[in-house]
Amino acid sequence: MCTLKSSTMQTTQTTPTTQTTQTGDPDIALFDQLDIRIGQVLSVVPHPDADSLYIEEIDVGEASPRTIVSGLRNHVTVNDFIGKYVLVLCNLPSRKMRGTLSNGMVLCACESTSSSESKVELLEPTSICTAGERVVISGHVTNVSTPLGVLKPKQKVWERCQVLLRSAASPMLPSVMPVACFKGNGLVAAISWASFMPKTLKDYVIE
């Protein structure tokens, strides 16, 4: 299975509460601690000190773009990356990656296999959306107007959620490719209700 590396910092987005159905699922409550947003990739350059890394500037709806370092250089070309709308995890602690401070993590679809050569693709929205939109679980109430703090590494919130993020068929779009899901529930943009899927992968995990 592939491993993608990056990191993040605190968030300040305000958007409306999604109108959906409440649940007492503790896993979904855990997911609600993740500040996942739609980001638009403004620039991409190869990291000067690492063959596998890119340095990106990504608009996530804040006053200025975030600098994010991603291990995607061997999987995605610059031309296929720049200008795209992608999923960004925005509240991991910031960290330096080969001397460059990374303030976010781009989430991708990774082929569901143990091979070190697993295919990796960007998760892109299925319809028009806006940079900065929070990503929520379809059918679940999430108060996206509340800013989320930086995740505490010892609680391993991301690691516990990540194992439940993978592809599943969309009940609304059964004829199209599987969409990004959490425990089988589709991930959607809180305002535009866009779903997310890779270009070709059908059976994938999200990392």
Helices and strands as residue ranges (DSSP letters): H 26-31, E 36-46, E 54-59, E 66-70, H 78-81, E 85-89, E 95-97, E 100-102, E 105-111, E 120-122, E 124-125, E 135-137, G 153-155, H 157-162, E 165-168, E 179-182, E 185-189, E 196-197, E 204-206
